[in-house]
Every structure is written in structure tokens, then in C-alpha cells.
Amino acid sequence: MIKKHQLTNDFPEFETKINDLKVNNAHFKKLFETYDELDHEIYRIESDAEPASDEALNNLRLERVKLKDEIYTFLQQN
């Protein structure tokens, strides 16, 4: 089953912190929104709602992983 990769599901230990930072930290809010948009785009491609080449999809997935790493580091340090 194709599903979205929500940060609160991937990092349940940071759920409260994620919600707090989305409201109180402009940089984190931007990271979160960018991640959410990217994840939505990947979801649309994987569910065949939007056409894309395998290469394009793989590039988006790599971008999502890099962004998720950046978010995880931010969560650990703040």
C-alpha cells in the first residue's frame, strides 16, 4: 500500500517538538512545508495520479531523504 511519509509517523519521539517548532520556528516551518510538499508530490506519482519517469521519481525520493536527514538533525539540536 502506498502511503505518505509523515514526519510525526517517522519520528514519533519528536511529535510534540515538531508541532511546537512548526509554530515557533520559521526555519523549521519552511523545512516542514518543503518536506510535506515533496512527500505529496512523490505520493501522487506513486499512486499514478501524476505521470513521471522512474529517474524523476528516484531523484525526488533522494531529495526527500536528504531533507528528512536535515530535519532529523535540526530536531536533535534544538
Protein Blocks (a to p, Z undefined) as FASTA:
>chain_A
ZZdddfklmmmmlmmmmmmmmmmomklmmmmmmmmmmmmmmmmmmnopagcdfklmmmmm
mmmmmmmmmmmmmmmmZZ
